Amino acid sequence: MPAGAGVDVSCLRHYLGVMRPVDIQPIGEELAVKWDDGSEGFIPLEKLRRACPCAGCKGEVDIMGNLHKGPERKLAPASFQLQRIDWVGTYGVQPRWNDGHGSGIFSFEMLRALAEQNA
């Protein structure tokens, strides 16, 4: 998948100071990420799904600082199978899972952090 839909990611890194992926692919039970500095990272798909930052998975904080979160959802094996991954603007990706979940947007910084935890 081309990063940024035709946008020169090296230019974005220069202006925004953020490392960008140039290729993202599922390989077995991991997500492989090649970064614009030439390095690579690998994130287990289960770890990626459990780190989903969406409001349904992590909850939402109201103006008073109270966390509102629904009941924990049981995750089935299909919950860790990646259907596809979509690019979101110039800042992140949105995985779509085989159980129908797909509302979490992972910033490139979050992907990098998850990959570094796995190194």
N, C-alpha and C positions, 0 to 999 in steps of 0.2 A: 504494500500500500504506500503510495507516495505521501510524504508528510506535508501537511498544510495545503493540500490540493493545488499544487503548482507554485506555492510560495517558497522562495529561497530561505530555508530554515537558518542558514548561516547568517543571513542578514538579520533575521528576527533575534537570534542569539546576541548579535552585536548590539542591537537597539534595546532589547529587553533584559539582557543579562541572564537568560534562562536557557539551560541546555534543552534541546529538542530531540525527540526520536526521529530517525530517518527511516526506520523500518520496524514494524511490530508484527509478529507472527506467533500463533500458537504452535508449539512443538511438543507433542505428547501431552503431558499434564502440566506444562509450564507455558508462560508467555515470554517469548524472547523479544528483547528490545535492543535495537542498535541505536546508539546515540550519535549526535552530530560531532562529537569529539573522537569518534572511532571506537569507543568502549561499548561493551555489551553487558546486558543484565538479564537475569532470569527470575521470574516470579511464579511460584506454584499457583495454579489456577484456584485451588481451594483458598489459599492465602489472599489472593486478589478478591475473591467473592466475599470472604469474611471481613475484608477491609472496606466493603462498599460504603461510600460516604453519603448515600441518599438519606432523606428524612425517614423513610420507611425502615431502614436498617439501623441507622444511628440515632434517630429521633431529631427533634427540633427544639431549640431554645427560644422561649418567648422573651418579650421585652424586659421582664422581671428576672430573667436568668434561670427560669425553671425549665427543666428538660421534660419534654412530652414525647413519649415513645410508646408504641403499641406493644403487644405481647411478642415475645420471641417467636420467630418462625422456625419450624423444623426444616432443615435443609436436606433434600434428597440427593442421591447421586447426580441427577440431572442439573442440580443447582451449581455444580462445579464444572459443567461441560459448556465450553464457550461456543456459542452459535456464530457470532461475528463480533467485530469491534469497529465502532464508527469514530471518525475524527470529529472533534467538537471545536470549531473555530481554529485558533492558533495556540490554544492553551491546554487541550486535554483530549481524552478519549472516553468513549462510553461503551463498555462491554454489554453485549446482549447474551443472556444465558439461556440454556435449553429449557429451563423451567418457566420461561416467560419474563423473568425479571430483567430490567434494563434501564432503570432510572438513575443509576449512579454515574456521576461524571468524575473521572480521576484526572486531576491536573497532572501535567508532566512532572512537576516537583514531587507530587505524591507517588507517582510511578517510580521515579528515581529513588525515593526513600525506601519504598517496598523492595526494590531490587537490591539496594545496598544492605538491607537487613538480611537478605538471603545470601549475600556473598560470603 
